[in-house]
Amino acid sequence: MQVTLELPEDLVQRLAVDTNGLSRVVLEALALEGVRSGKFTTAQARRLLGIKSRYEMDGFLKAHGVLLSATLEDVRRDSETALAFSK
């Protein structure tokens, strides 16, 4: 689906150096808010942004202040997986 936005020119200039970069800025904002609000999973946001790896997506979210909540069980499972791959 294609979406068209009407934005004031002065705000566009604050968001992106050129109008080609504006689409990316808007997509990133949408993905970040989607994950932050729980409307998107990280996998859905990754697909939206065309980010290939989960590791890269985690870095993107962290760089933008979106930290995912993890349970103790999540940490244990990730640790066990990491240990299994290190053998």
Legacy VTK file of the C-alpha trace (Angstrom):
# vtk DataFile Version 3.0
C-alpha trace
ASCII
DATASET POLYDATA
POINTS 87 float
0.000 0.000 0.000
1.236 3.450 -0.778
0.556 6.229 1.722
0.848 9.933 0.958
1.525 12.493 3.667
1.238 16.229 3.541
3.879 17.865 5.727
4.920 21.474 6.283
8.133 22.212 4.377
9.989 23.515 7.445
9.339 20.235 9.282
10.442 18.194 6.288
13.750 20.042 6.314
14.196 19.207 10.002
13.490 15.517 9.396
15.697 14.809 6.397
18.460 16.417 4.396
16.685 15.555 1.146
13.182 14.425 0.278
14.458 10.993 -0.831
15.650 10.375 2.721
12.311 11.461 4.115
10.605 8.180 3.221
13.198 6.271 5.246
12.843 8.624 8.213
9.079 8.147 8.214
9.363 4.347 7.883
11.825 4.208 10.773
9.556 6.342 12.952
6.601 4.095 12.122
8.578 0.942 12.903
9.926 2.345 16.172
6.518 3.470 17.386
4.972 0.201 16.273
7.428 -1.807 18.376
7.305 0.651 21.276
3.495 0.482 21.422
3.350 -3.276 20.925
1.457 -3.008 17.632
4.413 -4.488 15.694
6.653 -7.346 16.644
10.348 -6.812 16.049
10.070 -9.243 13.119
7.326 -7.134 11.544
9.336 -3.945 12.029
12.377 -5.674 10.535
10.341 -6.618 7.470
9.055 -3.061 7.126
12.584 -1.670 7.216
14.213 -4.418 5.163
16.652 -5.231 7.954
18.066 -8.719 7.383
19.315 -9.814 10.798
17.769 -9.864 14.230
21.086 -8.642 15.640
21.012 -5.576 13.378
17.388 -4.895 14.372
18.240 -5.122 18.058
21.007 -2.566 17.493
18.641 -0.287 15.582
16.072 -0.405 18.393
18.702 0.160 21.083
20.188 3.111 19.171
16.733 4.688 19.170
16.017 4.049 22.847
13.556 1.205 22.333
14.543 -1.488 24.783
12.684 -4.773 24.696
11.526 -6.307 27.926
12.950 -9.737 28.594
11.889 -12.188 31.247
14.341 -14.213 33.279
13.236 -17.238 31.240
14.108 -15.376 27.992
17.602 -14.661 29.300
18.099 -18.280 30.410
16.935 -19.635 27.041
19.205 -17.227 25.138
22.144 -18.173 27.368
21.555 -21.880 26.799
21.344 -21.333 23.056
24.563 -19.310 23.038
26.357 -21.982 25.075
25.147 -24.718 22.735
26.560 -22.877 19.729
29.888 -22.251 21.427
30.639 -25.985 21.739
LINES 1 88
87 0 1 2 3 4 5 6 7 8 9 10 11 12 13 14 15 16 17 18 19 20 21 22 23 24 25 26 27 28 29 30 31 32 33 34 35 36 37 38 39 40 41 42 43 44 45 46 47 48 49 50 51 52 53 54 55 56 57 58 59 60 61 62 63 64 65 66 67 68 69 70 71 72 73 74 75 76 77 78 79 80 81 82 83 84 85 86
